[in-house]
Amino acid sequence: MQNVFDQQVYQTVYYPISLTVVEKSADIGIVKEQLSDLEGETIAKAVDFRTKLQKSDVESPPHLWEG
């Protein structure tokens, strides 16, 4: 058994919402013009991204909210 109390066991990954992300999101059904409001933001978790999308009334396909 290892002692993990003094070790970093989780590293936060940040996701920048760049122009590329906005353009690629259109491929999965997110309306590009609405997502561009989030362009330039950096989001730390997928849950936070989903929450921002829901709050910004971005039109997106229902499968995005499953699972």
C-alpha positions in Angstrom: 0.0 0.0 0.0 1.3 3.5 -0.9 0.9 6.6 1.1 -0.8 9.1 -1.2 -1.5 11.8 1.3 1.4 14.0 0.3 1.0 13.3 -3.4 -1.0 15.1 -6.0 -3.7 12.7 -7.2 -5.8 15.0 -9.3 -4.8 17.6 -11.8 -7.3 20.1 -13.1 -7.5 20.3 -16.9 -8.5 23.6 -18.4 -10.4 23.8 -21.6 -10.1 27.0 -23.6 -13.1 27.9 -25.8 -11.2 29.0 -28.9 -12.5 29.8 -32.4 -11.5 26.2 -33.4 -13.7 24.8 -30.6 -16.6 27.0 -31.7 -16.3 25.9 -35.3 -15.9 22.2 -34.4 -19.0 22.3 -32.1 -21.1 23.0 -35.2 -20.2 19.5 -36.4 -22.0 18.0 -33.4 -25.0 20.2 -33.7 -24.3 23.2 -31.5 -25.3 26.5 -33.1 -22.0 28.3 -33.8 -23.3 31.9 -33.4 -24.6 31.1 -29.9 -21.5 29.4 -28.7 -19.3 32.3 -29.9 -20.5 34.2 -26.8 -18.3 31.8 -24.7 -15.3 32.2 -27.0 -12.2 33.3 -25.1 -13.3 31.7 -21.8 -11.4 28.9 -20.1 -13.5 26.2 -18.4 -12.0 23.8 -15.8 -14.5 20.9 -16.0 -16.9 19.3 -18.5 -19.7 19.8 -15.9 -19.0 23.6 -15.8 -19.1 23.7 -19.7 -22.4 21.9 -19.8 -23.8 24.3 -17.2 -22.6 27.3 -19.1 -24.2 26.0 -22.3 -27.5 25.3 -20.5 -27.5 28.8 -19.0 -26.7 30.5 -22.2 -29.6 28.9 -24.0 -27.4 27.4 -26.6 -29.4 25.3 -29.0 -27.8 21.8 -28.9 -28.9 18.3 -29.6 -30.4 16.3 -26.7 -27.7 13.6 -26.8 -25.3 16.2 -25.4 -27.0 16.1 -22.0 -27.2 12.3 -21.7 -24.9 10.4 -19.4 
